[in-house]
Amino acid sequence: MRLYRVVCTSLFLFVVSSLSAQLQKSNLTFSSLPTRWDESLPLGNGMLGAMVWQKNDQLRFSLDGAALWDERPMKDLHRKEFSFRWVEEQYQKNNYATVQKYFDAPYDREPAPSKIPGAALEFDTQKFGAVTSAQLDISKALCSVKWATGIELQTFVDANQQLGWFSFSNISDSVALQLIAPTYGGKASAGGDVVGGDDLSRLGYEQGAVTRTPHEMVYKQKGWGGFYYTVKVKWWYTGKKSLTGVWTIIAKGEDSKAYREANSNSYAVQLNAHTSWWKAYWSKSSIQLPDTLLNKQWYLEQYKFGAASRKGGPPISLQAIWTADNGRLPPWKGDFHHDLNTQMSYWPGYSANHLVESSVFTDYLDAHKSNYQRYTEMYFNTKGLNVPGVTTLEGTEMGGWIQYALSPTVSAWLSQHFYWQWKYSMDPHFLKTKAYPWFTAVATYLESITRVNASGNRVLPLSSSPEIHDNSKDAWFTTNTNYDLSLMKYVFEKAAEMASVLGKHEEAAQYKKILGQFEPFIVSSKSELMFAKDHAYTSSHRHFSHTMAIFPLGLYQWKNASDKPVMKATIDLLDKVGPSNWCGYSYAWLGNLKARVADGEGAQKALQIFAKAFCAGNSFHLNGDQTKEGYSSFTYRPFTLEGNFAFASGVQEMLLQSYQGFVEIFPAVPSIWTTVSFDQLRTEGAFLVSAKKENGQVKTVTIRAEKDGTLLLKNPFSASEKYSVMVTGAIQKNPDQEGMLRFDCKKGGVIKLKIP
C-alpha cells in the first residue's frame, strides 16, 4: 500500500509538471505590445473583460462588461405581419421582397439592439522607454509588460470578484492615467455596416462625462430606456516605486461593494485567490500533442473558454467580453447568434471536463424560457418552445436573415446542449428539472408546427439550411432540408431516450412514433448528403449545415457499415468542391467531421489551416484568410469566437469519442503522432479518461467513473498485445460485442489498462 501511494504521488507530480510545461509553452509572448485591439492580450472573468495593447504610444486597457447592452426593440420588426404563417403566404405569392423589407432590413439598418463597449484606461508610458516584452501567462490569467527602464506591469481581471487590477513596479515618478469614454456623442454617420460595426454615435446617446479626483476617475454613461453604466478606477502609490490600482464596470448602478472595499493591500491577496481559481480550472484536463501549433492553440482556446464563460454570467456571444475598441459597435452587433455561433462556442466544454463553465449556456437558456415562449406564440402561433436565431442579452428577437434569425428549428439545435450537459454529467436532477422539460417543450412545438403530408411524412411549412442562398426567396424550401430534418429527428430521438430513463414509457412511445414520421435523409446517387431534395452541395459554402447529422448530432455513426459510405462521401465532397467560400470556423468544423470518420491526417490539416491562416497572433478567430494564400476568398478580419472553440472540439474529437455508445481512445490520431497523451477528458456516461501513446503504441489508459454505470470501451490494444487490467470499484464483464471491453462501475470506480 505504501509503495502504491509513492507511485501515485510520483505520477501526480509528473502530470502537474507536464501541465505546467504545456501552459508555459502556450503563453502569448511578444517583444512589443500589440497595436490593434483585436490582436491584444485578452483578460476576462465572464462578466468583465480587458484587452491590453498599445494605441498611439500609450498603454491601453480596453474595458468591457458582458451586461453592457442597448436592448431597445428592433425598430419596425414587431408589426402585425410578424408571423411565420404570413411569411409562408408571401412566399407562395412570390412577394418575398416585402418580407425582406419588413424583417431582414431592420437588422442592417438600425444600430441597435446591440452589445456596447465600456471604456478604455490609458497610461502615459512614453517615459518608460521601449517595451522589451509583453506576455499573457495563461496558467494564471496574468498579463505582464516590461520596459527597457526596468518598469514592470502586472494586470489581471479578478477570477473571484468583478474587479480588474493593475500594478506597476520600479517607477521613478507618477504615472498619468486617463479614463477614456467611447465616442457616443457627435454627428452620426449614415450607418448600416453590420460586419465592420456601426458608428457608436448612431445610438443617439448623450455623451457621458468622466469626473476625476486626485486618485479616482468615474465615468457614467446613459444608454437607451433608462439604462446606464458606470466605470470606476482608483489607484494608490506605495512609496515612490509602485503604483497599484483597481477598476470595475457597474451595469445599471453606481456602487460596488468589492470596489469600495478594495485598497492598496488587496492586490496581493486577490492575485493569490485569482491564481488559485485558475490552478483549479487547469487541473480539470490537459493534452500533449507532438504538433506544437495545435497544442498551443488548444491551450489558448481553453484559456479563452475559462475567461469568457463563468457561472452566473451570460453565455459566450460573438465576441463575449472583448467588444471592439475602434469607435464602432462590434461586428454583427456582438449579439447571440444561435444558427452556429453560440452552439460551436460550447462544443468543447463537455469533453474538456469543464461542465461548470458549460452549464452557463443551459442555465441561460433555461432562465429565458418565458421570453422564448412569448416569441413562439407570437411568431409561430403555437405552444411549446422555439428560440430566435439572433437575440439580445435577454433573449429577445432581433430580426436579420429570417430563414436563420427566425428559423423554425433553432431550439432543436440548442437542445443538444441540454442533452450533452446531462449525458456528460449523468446528473439526474438536471435531467428531470431542466433537460427533459426543455425537450418536451421543443417537441410540443415541433409537433405543432409540422404537417403530415399525403405520404405520411412530417414536414415544415417552410424549411431552410443556413446560410444557403443567404436571405433570398430561394433560401426557403418547401420540403424538409437535411439541416432541419436532422434537428427534428434528433429532438424526438433524444426525448424518447430521456423519457425512458425517467420511466415515462408512454411519452417515450409517443416520441418514437413521431420520430418514425420523418422521412429518411436526402442522399445523392453518390451517397452524399444534400441540402434538400434536388439541391446538392455543388458550390463552396461556409456553413456545413447539410452535414449536421454527422457532426455535431451524431445521427450517422462510423460504427455502422451502412453509415460509413454516406459519411465519407459527404466529407470528401467538401474537399472536392473546395474552400473558396469558407470562413475560419468552416475549417474548425471540418476538423470535427474528419475526426468522426477516423481521418486523423485530414483533421490535423484542417485544424492547422485554421490556426495558421484564420487567427491573429493572440489566437482570436478573424473569420477570413489572413495569409491570403488561397484558403478562402474571404480575407476580411471580423473577430468572432465560435471558430476558436470549434477548433478545440476538433482536437478533442481526435483524441476521444463516446457518441456511439462506447468510448474510443485515439480514434483519429495521425500516424505521425507516435507519442501523444491526454488527461481527464470526459465522456458521455460521466467517465474521466486519461491515456498515453508512446512510439506508436497505446501504453496506459486510466478511467474513473463519476457515477454508477456501465462502461463499454473499444479495446485500445491490438489482438497481439498483452495488457494488464486493474479495477477498483468496478467489475469486468463479458462484452456483447467483439473488440469491446465492458465494466460495470460504481461511483468512484477506477479502471487501469497497461502494457507491461
Buried (B, 14 or more C-beta within 10 A) or exposed (E): EEEEEEEEEEEEEEBBEBBEEBBEEBBBBBEEBBEBBBBBBBBBBBBBBBBBBBBEEBBBBBBBBBBBBBBBBBEBBBEEBBBBEBBBBBBEEEEBEEBBEBBBBBBBBBBBBBBBBBBBBBBBBEEBEEBBBBBBBBBBBBBBBBBEBEBBBBBBBBBEBBBBBBBBBEBEEEBEBBBBBBEBBEEBBEBBBBEBBBBBBBBBBEEBEBEEEEEEBBBBBBBBEEBBBBBBBBBBBEEEEBBBBBBBBBBEEEEBEBBEEBEBEBBEEBBEEBBEBBEEBBBBBBBBBEBEBBBBBBBBBBBBBBBBBBEEBBBBBBBBBBBBBBBBBBBBBBBBBBBBBBBBBBBBBBBBBBBEBBBBBBBBBBEBBEBBBEBBBEBBEBEBBBBBBBBBBEBBBBBBBBBBBBBBBBBBBBBBBBBBBBBBBBBEEBBBEBBBBBBBBBBBBBBBBBEEEEEEBBBBBBBBBBBBBEBEBEBBBBBBBBBBBBBBBBBBBBBBBBBBBBEBEEBBEBBBEBBEBBBEBBBBEEBBBBBBEEBBBEEBBBBBBBBBBBBBBBBBBBEEEEBBEBBBBBBBBBEEBEBEBBBBBBBBBBBBBBBBBBBBBBBBBBBBBBBBBBBBEBBBBBBBBBEEEEBBEBBBBBBBBBBBBBBBBBBBBBBBBBBBEBBBBBBBBBEEBEBBBBBBBBBBBBBBBBBBBEEEBBBBBBBBBBBBBEBBBBBBBEEEEEBEEEBEBBEEEEBEEEEBBBBBBEEEBBBBBBBE
